[in-house]
Amino acid sequence: MRHRKSGRKLGRSSSHRDALFNNLVTSLLLHGRIETTTAKAKELRRFADATIWWGVSVQALVAKGEKANPAERARLVHARRMARKTVRTRDAMDRLFGEIGSHFAARKGGYTRMLKTRVRKGDAAPMALVELVGLAPAVS
């Protein structure tokens, strides 16, 4: 029985699962919208919302810039390091602490939306679209 065991294993080892979700979160931050299987999408929301929270929590300090005192700068560095555990590219980090953090500054949570889209042709896996709420997808 799986009582009190949170999270889906998705048939992967823990390191493979960590890498998968780190890459999915990074892609979501860069592009604003990604398509993946429904099971991965449901689990991705946990990681993405937690990562986006780090950008939102220090948005006032980011806006201060050079006027921040040393304690505030330490909070900003801490938030960037915590987000760096999940986010893999510099572009995604810049977008998280710039555009995305300021967009969600007034919101308390629920930064992502999952929409079921189709059934994948090859293996009949249910697919879903995960997107950032209210943020237009980045044009690549």
C-alpha positions as CSV (number, residue, x, y, z in Angstrom):
1,M,0.0,0.0,0.0
2,R,1.2,3.5,-0.8
3,H,-0.2,5.3,2.3
4,R,1.5,8.7,2.9
5,K,3.8,8.3,-0.1
6,S,3.6,11.4,-2.2
7,G,4.7,11.8,-5.8
8,R,4.7,9.6,-8.9
9,K,7.7,7.4,-9.7
10,L,7.0,7.3,-13.5
11,G,9.1,4.2,-13.9
12,R,12.4,6.1,-13.3
13,S,15.1,6.1,-10.8
14,S,15.2,9.1,-8.4
15,S,18.1,10.8,-10.2
16,H,16.4,10.3,-13.6
17,R,13.1,11.7,-12.2
18,D,14.9,14.7,-10.7
19,A,16.6,15.5,-14.0
20,L,13.3,15.0,-15.9
21,F,11.4,17.5,-13.7
22,N,14.4,20.0,-13.7
23,N,14.4,20.0,-17.5
24,L,10.6,20.3,-17.7
25,V,10.5,23.3,-15.3
26,T,13.3,25.0,-17.2
27,S,11.5,24.5,-20.5
28,L,8.3,25.8,-19.0
29,L,10.0,28.9,-17.7
30,L,11.7,29.5,-21.1
31,H,8.8,28.9,-23.4
32,G,5.7,29.6,-21.1
33,R,3.9,26.5,-22.4
34,I,4.9,22.8,-22.9
35,E,3.2,19.6,-23.9
36,T,3.8,16.4,-21.9
37,T,2.0,13.4,-20.7
38,T,-0.8,13.9,-18.2
39,A,1.0,12.1,-15.4
40,K,4.1,14.2,-15.8
41,A,2.1,17.3,-16.1
42,K,0.3,16.7,-12.8
43,E,3.6,16.1,-11.0
44,L,5.3,19.0,-12.8
45,R,2.9,21.5,-11.3
46,R,4.4,20.9,-7.8
47,F,7.9,21.6,-8.9
48,A,7.1,24.5,-11.1
49,D,4.9,26.3,-8.6
50,A,7.6,25.9,-5.9
51,T,10.3,27.2,-8.2
52,I,8.2,30.2,-9.4
53,W,7.5,31.0,-5.7
54,W,11.2,31.8,-5.2
55,G,11.0,34.4,-8.0
56,V,7.8,35.9,-6.6
57,S,9.0,36.0,-3.0
58,V,11.9,38.4,-3.7
59,Q,10.3,40.5,-6.4
60,A,10.3,43.6,-4.3
61,L,14.0,43.2,-3.7
62,V,14.7,42.7,-7.4
63,A,12.8,46.0,-8.0
64,K,15.0,47.8,-5.5
65,G,18.2,46.8,-7.3
66,E,21.2,48.6,-5.9
67,K,19.3,50.3,-3.1
68,A,18.8,47.0,-1.3
69,N,20.6,46.7,2.0
70,P,23.0,43.7,2.7
71,A,20.3,41.6,4.4
72,E,18.0,42.0,1.5
73,R,20.7,41.2,-0.9
74,A,21.4,38.0,1.1
75,R,17.7,37.1,0.7
76,L,17.9,37.6,-3.0
77,V,21.1,35.5,-3.3
78,H,19.4,32.7,-1.2
79,A,16.3,32.7,-3.5
80,R,18.4,32.6,-6.6
81,R,20.4,29.6,-5.2
82,M,17.3,27.8,-4.2
83,A,15.8,28.3,-7.7
84,R,19.1,27.2,-9.2
85,K,18.5,23.7,-7.8
86,T,15.8,23.2,-10.3
87,V,16.4,25.7,-13.1
88,R,19.2,24.7,-15.5
89,T,19.9,27.7,-17.7
90,R,20.8,31.3,-17.2
91,D,18.1,32.5,-19.6
92,A,15.4,30.7,-17.6
93,M,16.8,32.2,-14.3
94,D,16.7,35.7,-15.8
95,R,13.2,35.2,-17.0
96,L,12.1,33.8,-13.7
97,F,13.4,36.7,-11.6
98,G,12.5,39.3,-14.1
99,E,9.4,38.8,-16.2
100,I,7.7,35.9,-14.4
101,G,8.4,37.1,-10.8
102,S,6.9,40.5,-11.5
103,H,3.9,39.0,-13.4
104,F,2.9,36.8,-10.5
105,A,3.9,39.3,-7.7
106,A,0.2,39.8,-6.6
107,R,-0.7,36.1,-6.8
108,K,-0.5,33.7,-3.8
109,G,-0.1,30.5,-5.8
110,G,-1.5,28.6,-8.7
111,Y,1.0,29.8,-11.2
112,T,0.5,26.9,-13.7
113,R,-2.5,25.6,-15.6
114,M,-2.9,22.1,-17.0
115,L,-5.2,21.5,-20.0
116,K,-5.7,17.9,-21.4
117,T,-5.2,18.0,-25.1
118,R,-5.1,14.7,-27.0
119,V,-4.0,11.0,-27.0
120,R,-0.6,10.4,-28.4
121,K,-0.7,8.3,-31.5
122,G,2.3,6.0,-30.8
123,D,1.4,4.7,-27.4
124,A,-2.0,6.2,-26.7
125,A,-0.6,8.2,-23.7
126,P,-3.0,11.0,-22.6
127,M,-1.2,14.3,-23.3
128,A,-1.6,17.7,-21.5
129,L,-0.5,21.2,-22.1
130,V,1.1,22.9,-19.1
131,E,1.3,26.7,-19.2
132,L,1.9,29.7,-17.0
133,V,-1.3,31.4,-16.1
134,G,-1.9,34.7,-17.8
135,L,1.5,34.9,-19.4
136,A,1.8,34.8,-23.1
137,P,4.1,32.0,-24.4
138,A,7.6,33.2,-25.3
139,V,8.3,33.3,-29.1
140,S,11.3,31.1,-29.9
